């Protein structure tokens, strides 16, 4: 480490800064620290591959999400044109072992597991991103208002936050699922209700974090100067305070994405989330409830379980890497 001096006087060392970091912008410094974290890079690569697999993979798959496969006298039928589905010996090509034409085999309903993994990834990742977006929007707005105005406004919003912390998520989801079933809500619309409810129930923690950060920032000199220039409270909150909280929000959002995917998987496993015949990684794992599939047909439930595991781990690796990169006291 080189000594830093000014006119012969030694200057104090900045925590987390080495000689190679001087003259580098904060954004470049964050990127430099992030790229040094090998686990974070591995997580980022995995997330990019998962996203490409889920959103672009179906365009290259020769099969559809709901396409059924049949066999005749124990042999898979490849040409279904003019095929007699009622002929003797014809049945669904279900629970088939992995082959070249079906790398992950087929499920209990005769559908290609690999193709359904692609479509299931679309649902699981989409739910994660949209729910986190809803949580961030509500949390930033409510936390920003509470932290900036304080007094009775802060007290009212914090009591609302405590109410949301006390709400039992699982029973509410069960009630909503039963209501949608009774009202015959289409499965394609049910997923949007699920995302909205998860986002509304999950904003309270983010609001509390944002409020705490803004309470620490609002009395600093740059905020006094912003108030002296006559900026409106909304501009002071969203132009000066929120950008200073953004590093923490990025880390929270990254870590929360993995949690939301796990939540969706658990809800779908319990039958509350997306239902058959639509695919998500969660309801694909639900096949494990059949003891026969659990013991003899692991190719049906192991792949979606591994995809959930790898995706959640990747989000956690990236979140940890961002947290370390944004921390000025980290020294690598």
VENNOR-V735929 format. One record per helix or strand of 2 or more residues. SS is the DSSP state (alpha for helix, beta for strand). FROM is the first residue (numbers start at 0). LEN is the number of residues. If there is no record, write none. Layout:
# VENNOR-V735929
ss,from,len
SS,FROM,LEN
SS,FROM,LEN
This chain:
# VENNOR-V735929
ss,from,len
beta,4,2
beta,8,2
alpha,18,3
alpha,25,11
alpha,37,18
alpha,56,4
beta,69,3
beta,74,2
beta,89,3
alpha,112,37
alpha,150,16
alpha,168,14
alpha,186,15
alpha,203,14
alpha,220,8
alpha,232,37
alpha,280,9
alpha,290,6
alpha,297,29
